[in-house]
Structure formats: structure tokens, C-alpha cells
Amino acid sequence: MCGMENGQSTGKVVFITGASSGIGKSIATHLSENGFKVYGTSRNPSKNPNSPFELVALDVTSPESIRQAISQVSEKEGKIDILINNAGVGITGPIEETPESEIKKAFETNYFGPLNVIKNTVPLMRKQGGGLIINITSIAGYMGLPYRGIYSATKGALEITAEAYRMELKQFGIKMTNIAPGDFATNIAAGRYHAPVLEDSPYRKAYGDTLQLMNEHVSAGQDPDLMAKAVLKVIAEDDPKVHYKIGDFLQKFSVKLKGLLPDKMYEKMLMKHYKL
């Protein structure tokens, strides 16, 4: 589906966080190739001098940085038609052994960051009479995954908050939706916080094995361009759904299974999958 052919991109300004790598970069590149005016964000835009779209400095954990970035784009363009909350950070580890400071950092980036970006964009969208907000969440946000519990919690919190936020924004003509990817071949594993596998930890073997499995899943994940194409399709829809799930069949089906199976049976299935 091409945005140009559907008239979706004409003059439309996109603001996407976390666009210097991975899924964010793929989405931003694909939208710019389809005629959208894309502003991506990065903590250090100077590290990406050859970016195919404009990069704006933004640290999603800093409210002041968020205000400045959105002001910069709105002053230049006069509007932001589409906001894509993509910036996020991975975190793994036994919950007992994960430092509270790292848990708070994950929530600052994956939950409070997107909320602050939305809060600073909504007044502009309301003034212009509408807009679209897309939150990139995760299939992991639909279930508590062993040794990824904090990550699941941050993404689950954003999913649920967005369900409520979406209803509050309808009166202003502002649409909101969540797109939850499964495992994609990106560098998130390299960038995430890993609680160290401690030699004297009671979780040493189980966590070490699970960590290896998780890294294999990401390495064998799908091409981020699939997410980019999915986002373009969602943008073209007149009335986006509340949730979309993008990933391989089993990952998407696992969400359905959670609603169908008794809790303990689903838990057993997960433990078997992670060899626990």
C-alpha cells in the first residue's frame, strides 16, 4: 500500500521517537519514501549524519527535551499530523535481582516518556482539529514473561493507558492506536539492560538459559520493514483499531491463547517454551 497513491501523505507531518535505529528507523525511512514529511528523534542526531529524514534531538526521559523537540517541529511545520511513540528500552533479569534504579529507568523510557510526548502533542493536534497517535508497544505487554517481567509491565501499562486515553481524545478528532510487534531482527538486545548472570545466584542457570533463548529469538526475528509497512497501512485507515499485533503466527496466537486457556495451563505452556 502506498501512501502517495492513497493521498494519505499529502503535506502530512510525522513525528517519530527513537528513529535512529531498528524498527523506528525502518518506519521513518518507509514513510519518508512514501511522501510524508518525517521528523525522527534521537538522543544524538550527530551520530547519524546521513539519515534519509530529519533527526531532532530528544531524550524521552527529559520533559524539557520533549517540549523543545515538539516546539521545534511545530514552529517549523505549524502542525504534527501523526505522532509515533517508538522509543523504548529493553530490560531483562530476575525481578528479585534487578536494581530498582534500572526498573525506574525502564518505566521512564517505555511508559512515562511516551505519555509526556503525547501530552505535549495533544494540544497542537486539538488546535489543528485532529491527528493520529500510534504507540509501538510489544506482544510481551500482553503477558508476564519470565526474566522479562519488567519489560512486559512497561509495555502492558502503555497498552492499557492508551485504551483509556483513546476514548478521552475521540471528542477532539484525535485517533490513537497501539501496534504491538513480536520479535524483530533489531539491535534492541545489544542496547537493553541485562541484569548480570551472577555465579552465586539461585537463578543462574534458568536466567542464563532464558537469556540465550531470548537473544536467539531476536536474532531470528522478522524484518523491521514489515513493521514499517504495517504502520503505513494503519495510517491509511479511516478508523484505526484499538490494537494491532505484528509478528509471526505463533507470537500473535499466543495472545489469543492467553484469553482461551486456563491461567495455569497457559503458564505451563510459557514455562515449557522457555525450558523452565
Rosetta blueprint (number, residue, H / E / L):
1 M L
2 C L
3 G L
4 M L
5 E L
6 N L
7 G L
8 Q L
9 S L
10 T L
11 G L
12 K L
13 V E
14 V E
15 F E
16 I E
17 T L
18 G L
19 A L
20 S L
21 S L
22 G H
23 I H
24 G H
25 K H
26 S H
27 I H
28 A H
29 T H
30 H H
31 L H
32 S H
33 E H
34 N L
35 G L
36 F L
37 K E
38 V E
39 Y E
40 G E
41 T E
42 S E
43 R L
44 N L
45 P H
46 S H
47 K H
48 N L
49 P L
50 N L
51 S L
52 P L
53 F L
54 E E
55 L E
56 V E
57 A E
58 L L
59 D L
60 V L
61 T L
62 S L
63 P H
64 E H
65 S H
66 I H
67 R H
68 Q H
69 A H
70 I H
71 S H
72 Q H
73 V H
74 S H
75 E H
76 K H
77 E H
78 G L
79 K L
80 I L
81 D L
82 I E
83 L E
84 I E
85 N E
86 N L
87 A L
88 G L
89 V L
90 G L
91 I E
92 T E
93 G L
94 P L
95 I H
96 E H
97 E H
98 T L
99 P L
100 E H
101 S H
102 E H
103 I H
104 K H
105 K H
106 A H
107 F H
108 E H
109 T H
110 N H
111 Y H
112 F H
113 G H
114 P H
115 L H
116 N H
117 V H
118 I H
119 K H
120 N H
121 T H
122 V H
123 P H
124 L H
125 M H
126 R H
127 K H
128 Q H
129 G L
130 G L
131 G E
132 L E
133 I E
134 I E
135 N E
136 I E
137 T L
138 S L
139 I H
140 A H
141 G H
142 Y H
143 M L
144 G L
145 L L
146 P L
147 Y L
148 R L
149 G H
150 I H
151 Y H
152 S H
153 A H
154 T H
155 K H
156 G H
157 A H
158 L H
159 E H
160 I H
161 T H
162 A H
163 E H
164 A H
165 Y H
166 R H
167 M H
168 E H
169 L H
170 K H
171 Q H
172 F H
173 G L
174 I E
175 K E
176 M E
177 T E
178 N E
179 I E
180 A E
181 P E
182 G L
183 D L
184 F E
185 A L
186 T L
187 N L
188 I H
189 A H
190 A H
191 G H
192 R L
193 Y E
194 H E
195 A L
196 P L
197 V L
198 L L
199 E L
200 D L
201 S L
202 P L
203 Y L
204 R H
205 K H
206 A H
207 Y H
208 G H
209 D H
210 T H
211 L H
212 Q H
213 L H
214 M H
215 N H
216 E H
217 H H
218 V H
219 S H
220 A L
221 G L
222 Q E
223 D L
224 P H
225 D H
226 L H
227 M H
228 A H
229 K H
230 A H
231 V H
232 L H
233 K H
234 V H
235 I H
236 A H
237 E L
238 D L
239 D L
240 P L
241 K L
242 V L
243 H E
244 Y E
245 K E
246 I E
247 G L
248 D L
249 F H
250 L H
251 Q H
252 K H
253 F H
254 S H
255 V H
256 K H
257 L H
258 K H
259 G H
260 L H
261 L L
262 P L
263 D H
264 K H
265 M H
266 Y H
267 E H
268 K H
269 M H
270 L H
271 M H
272 K H
273 H H
274 Y L
275 K L
276 L L
